Amino acid sequence: MLFLVSGVLGFIVDASIVQALVGLFGANPYAARVVSFLCAASSTWAFNRHYTFAGKRRYADARGELARYLVAMVGGFVLNYGTFVAVLALMPLAHRWPVIGVAAGSLAGAVLNFLTSKFWIFRSPSDSTTRPPA
């Protein structure tokens, strides 16, 4: 449930930034989306670190954990950004309102992002010792 809350917060950050960059500053929506995604991923990492996966610290160093989190989110970003690009290609209105593409992309990448967070980034060191051998 907290991961869902994190996703909603990330969506708000992502959508707000991309919409502001495009609507207020005339930025290219494709480039603006990269910036907004990085901001959203950083905010979801902070929320997940402190709330969703509290006590599941595999990595003590926060900067290293953030770097790993951003690397892990690349798979979700590929799905997310690909969906965003497809929506912009298919819906000319989305060029003025890129939040439409952000919403579709966020849904596409959410599952993969959850799985990488749960089983790699925020997995307790003890999780690997309690699993049966393969």
N, C-alpha and C positions, 0 to 999 in steps of 0.2 A: 504494500500500500504506500509506504514512504517513497519507494522508487517511482511510483506513479506521480506522487506530489512533486518529486524532483523533476520528473519529465514535464509536468505542467509549468513549473517555474522556469525550466530551461526553454520551453516553448515561448513563454512570455518574453524572456530576455532575447531569444533568437528573433522572434517576430517583430518585437519593438525596434531592435537595432536595425534589422534589414529594412523595415518600413521607413524608419527615420532617415537612413542613409539614402534610400531611393527617393522618397517623397520630399524630403526637406533639402537634400543636397544634390539630387540628380545623379547619384552614383549608379554605376552599372550594377544591375541586380545580381549578376553572377559573382562579381568581385565582392559586393556587399554581403552576399550570403556566406562567403568564406570567413569574413570578419565576424559576422553575427554568430556563426556556428562556433568559432573559437571562444567567443565570450560566453555563449550558452554552455558549452562543454566545461569551461572552467567553473561556472556557477553550479552546474549539476555535480561536478566533482566535490566541491566544497560542501554542498548539502549532503551528498551521499556519505562523505567522510565523517561528518559530524552527527548525522541522524540515521540514515538508512542502514549503514553498515558500521555503526558505532561499536567499538570493541573488536572489530574484525580488522585489525591492523597487520597486514602482512609486511608492509614496508614502514619503518619508523620515520624515514625522511619524507616530509610532506612534498618537497619539490620533486623528488624522485617518483613519488606516488602520482603526482599530477602529470609528470611526463609519461609515465606508463599508462595512465588513464587516457591521455590524449592519443597515444599510440593505439590503445585498445579501441577507441572510438572511431578510428579510421574506417573500419569495416562498416560500422553503422553510418558513418558519414558518406561513404561511397553509395550506399542504398539511399540515404537521405538526399544527398545532392543530386544523384541521378534522377530520383523522382521529382525533385524541385525543377531540374532542367526540362524534364518531360512535360511537366505542368506548364511551364513558361512557353514551351514550344507549341503546346496544344491549345492554350488559352491566352490569347493576346491581352486580356484584361489583367492577367497575373503580372504583366510587366509594370503596371501601375500599382497593383496590389499584390506584391510578392508574398505577403502573409499567406495567401492561398497555397502557394507552392511549399512554403515552410510547413504548413499544417500537414499536407500530404507527405512530405519528406520525413517529418518527425514520426509519423505513424509507421512509415516503412522501416526506419532504423531502430525503433524502440526495442524490439525483441532482441536483436543482436547486441545492442548496447547493454541491456539488462544481463544477458548471459555472460558477456565478457566481464562486466563489473562483479557479478556474483561469484563466478568461478575462477577469476584470475586476479583482478585488482584488489578486491576486498575479501579474499579468501583468507581465513586465519591460517597461520603456519600449521596449526594442529589439524586442520582439515585434510591435509595431504597424508598425515600419519594415521588417520582413523579410517581411511578408505581401504577396502580389501585389495590385495595385490591383483594386478591384471594378469 
